[in-house]
Amino acid sequence: MTDLPDTMRALVLPAWGARLELRELTRPDPGPGEVLIRLAASPINPSDLMTLKGLYSVPADPPLVPGLEGAGQVVAAGAGVLPKTLMGKRVACASAAGGLWAEYIVLPFDRVVTLPPDLPLGRAAMSAVNPLTAIALIDEARRRGHRAVVSTAAAGQLGRMIRRRGAEKGVEIINIVRRAAQVDALKAEGARHVLDETAPDFDAGLKTLCTTLNCRMALDALGGQMTFRLLEALGPRCDILIYGALSEAPATLHPGTMIFKEARVEGFWLSQWLPRKSLPAMLWTLRQATRALKGGFAESSVARIVDLAEAADAPAAYAADMSAGKTLIRLSDADLGVAPGS
Ligand SMILES: NC(=O)c1ccc[n+]([C@@H]2O[C@H](COP(=O)([O-])OP(=O)(O)OC[C@H]3O[C@@H](n4cnc5c(N)ncnc54)[C@H](OP(=O)(O)O)[C@@H]3O)[C@@H](O)[C@H]2O)c1
């Protein structure tokens, strides 16, 4: 580890809601069973925006380094045979504790996934959170016997993945967006059913579609009033899976509708769903996601790539224009293999 610097640059959140600060921190060393990763890139996700506001489930209080997923190269390994097998490998990684908006991170060796040689680091950086969630949500729909599903925030990267994964697995998606231009964009991509939640006839149109398609499930990334609107539109014995809180408002439910429809409303969190899988099932899920990152259902659009030193205001810029695509924070001079607009 002699050729590695003693310090690293990182974006630090000094207090909930405060502006990020670029700071020089001590570079961590890997302990037994751990690897040190020189990070190449990490995206900004809605979960990061919530972390910055203190609304996400992170185990520590500020000051903290945000960033929940990324990709890079293993440059040092702690004691143990298995960590050493990863030396020099290009890997994707995720950490529920954050820490990815930095030049280096130490993680347990079993928290990293080695990458196929042709997978660009910029794509691999977005491999954990959304692709696995799209697989999980469509799996959940199929497991419960649903062949038609309403999906909110459908112009986002995960919404688009849900639509493409649904098409692969025979689940019809009713896509809900919030701007007329997003209706056109999704239809141009091949979406059959797209509704604008701001249109005056939205609720009636959604109810008609749900009846026509016998749709009794919704995947809800919004909460707030949308959960109530979904419940009103879905058929009886419906399921609503709330997996996002983009409205930042409490989900509204009408007890009468809940009772007479015998509705079930549940939360979904990937961090709980994935560890419940057996090791073979987990590895199979990871493999499916990795294979679909380039040209498959799990490909994300990249709107911006911002150097670490310039990234303090990048979360705000991303929040103002989310459907345009992901913002990647560049954490080293490694070739990311993606360009803005791709
Ligand atoms: N539970 C889990 O395990 C899990 C895992 C992964 C992701 N998620 C959640 O999935 C959601 C989508 O993530 P993503 O990566 O796809 O985000 P994204 O690419 O940034 O897209 C977000 C989308 O939501 C729309 N949106 C934002 N605020 C909204 C609001 N108040 N009302 C209606 N639409 C709104 C945006 O539209 P505009 O462009 O018009 O703003 C955009 O189309 C997030 O809530 C994220 O936290 C959850």
The ligand as an SDF file (V2000), in Angstrom:
LIG
                    3D

 48 52  0  0  0  0  0  0  0  0999 V2000
  -37.2440    1.0720   -1.9040 N   0  0  0  0  0  0  0  0  0  0  0  0
  -36.1400    0.7860   -2.5560 C   0  0  0  0  0  0  0  0  0  0  0  0
  -35.4370   -0.1810   -2.2330 O   0  0  0  0  0  0  0  0  0  0  0  0
  -35.7260    1.6490   -3.7040 C   0  0  0  0  0  0  0  0  0  0  0  0
  -34.6560    1.2760   -4.5290 C   0  0  0  0  0  0  0  0  0  0  0  0
  -34.3340    2.0850   -5.6200 C   0  0  0  0  0  0  0  0  0  0  0  0
  -35.0390    3.2770   -5.8550 C   0  0  0  0  0  0  0  0  0  0  0  0
  -36.0470    3.6070   -5.0040 N   0  0  0  0  0  0  0  0  0  0  0  0
  -36.8420    4.8210   -5.2200 C   0  0  0  0  0  0  0  0  0  0  0  0
  -37.3180    4.8450   -6.5500 O   0  0  0  0  0  0  0  0  0  0  0  0
  -37.6680    6.1790   -6.8740 C   0  0  0  0  0  0  0  0  0  0  0  0
  -37.1950    6.4880   -8.2860 C   0  0  0  0  0  0  0  0  0  0  0  0
  -35.7780    6.4950   -8.3320 O   0  0  0  0  0  0  0  0  0  0  0  0
  -35.0250    6.8310   -9.7060 P   0  0  0  0  0  0  0  0  0  0  0  0
  -33.5960    6.4830   -9.5290 O   0  0  0  0  0  0  0  0  0  0  0  0
  -35.7830    6.3170  -10.8480 O   0  0  0  0  0  0  0  0  0  0  0  0
  -35.1260    8.4330   -9.7400 O   0  0  0  0  0  0  0  0  0  0  0  0
  -34.9490    9.4030  -10.9890 P   0  0  0  0  0  0  0  0  0  0  0  0
  -34.3310    8.7210  -12.1320 O   0  0  0  0  0  0  0  0  0  0  0  0
  -34.3100   10.6280  -10.4660 O   0  0  0  0  0  0  0  0  0  0  0  0
  -36.4630    9.7510  -11.3950 O   0  0  0  0  0  0  0  0  0  0  0  0
  -37.3350   10.3300  -10.4840 C   0  0  0  0  0  0  0  0  0  0  0  0
  -38.6450   10.5490  -11.2070 C   0  0  0  0  0  0  0  0  0  0  0  0
  -39.6270   10.9220  -10.2660 O   0  0  0  0  0  0  0  0  0  0  0  0
  -40.2810   12.0960  -10.7190 C   0  0  0  0  0  0  0  0  0  0  0  0
  -40.6610   12.8420   -9.5160 N   0  0  0  0  0  0  0  0  0  0  0  0
  -39.8520   13.4090   -8.6040 C   0  0  0  0  0  0  0  0  0  0  0  0
  -40.5600   13.9810   -7.6150 N   0  0  0  0  0  0  0  0  0  0  0  0
  -41.8630   13.7760   -7.9380 C   0  0  0  0  0  0  0  0  0  0  0  0
  -43.0820   14.1380   -7.3340 C   0  0  0  0  0  0  0  0  0  0  0  0
  -43.1140   14.8290   -6.1770 N   0  0  0  0  0  0  0  0  0  0  0  0
  -44.2390   13.7870   -7.9450 N   0  0  0  0  0  0  0  0  0  0  0  0
  -44.2260   13.0890   -9.0980 C   0  0  0  0  0  0  0  0  0  0  0  0
  -43.0920   12.7110   -9.7350 N   0  0  0  0  0  0  0  0  0  0  0  0
  -41.9300   13.0580   -9.1580 C   0  0  0  0  0  0  0  0  0  0  0  0
  -39.2720   12.8060  -11.5730 C   0  0  0  0  0  0  0  0  0  0  0  0
  -39.9380   13.6240  -12.4960 O   0  0  0  0  0  0  0  0  0  0  0  0
  -39.3900   15.1040  -12.8890 P   0  0  0  0  0  0  0  0  0  0  0  0
  -38.2530   14.9020  -13.8480 O   0  0  0  0  0  0  0  0  0  0  0  0
  -40.5830   15.6970  -13.5040 O   0  0  0  0  0  0  0  0  0  0  0  0
  -38.9310   15.7390  -11.6100 O   0  0  0  0  0  0  0  0  0  0  0  0
  -38.5760   11.6330  -12.2530 C   0  0  0  0  0  0  0  0  0  0  0  0
  -39.2860   11.2250  -13.4070 O   0  0  0  0  0  0  0  0  0  0  0  0
  -37.0600    7.0310   -5.7770 C   0  0  0  0  0  0  0  0  0  0  0  0
  -38.0590    7.3810   -4.8380 O   0  0  0  0  0  0  0  0  0  0  0  0
  -36.0730    6.1040   -5.0970 C   0  0  0  0  0  0  0  0  0  0  0  0
  -35.7970    6.4610   -3.7810 O   0  0  0  0  0  0  0  0  0  0  0  0
  -36.3940    2.8210   -3.9500 C   0  0  0  0  0  0  0  0  0  0  0  0
  1  2  1  0
  2  3  2  0
  2  4  1  0
  4  5  1  0
  4 48  2  0
  5  6  2  0
  6  7  1  0
  7  8  2  0
  8  9  1  0
  8 48  1  0
  9 10  1  0
  9 46  1  0
 10 11  1  0
 11 12  1  0
 11 44  1  0
 12 13  1  0
 13 14  1  0
 14 15  2  0
 14 16  1  0
 14 17  1  0
 17 18  1  0
 18 19  2  0
 18 20  1  0
 18 21  1  0
 21 22  1  0
 22 23  1  0
 23 24  1  0
 23 42  1  0
 24 25  1  0
 25 26  1  0
 25 36  1  0
 26 27  1  0
 26 35  1  0
 27 28  2  0
 28 29  1  0
 29 30  1  0
 29 35  2  0
 30 31  1  0
 30 32  2  0
 32 33  1  0
 33 34  2  0
 34 35  1  0
 36 37  1  0
 36 42  1  0
 37 38  1  0
 38 39  2  0
 38 40  1  0
 38 41  1  0
 42 43  1  0
 44 45  1  0
 44 46  1  0
 46 47  1  0
M  CHG  2   8   1  16  -1
M  END
$$$$
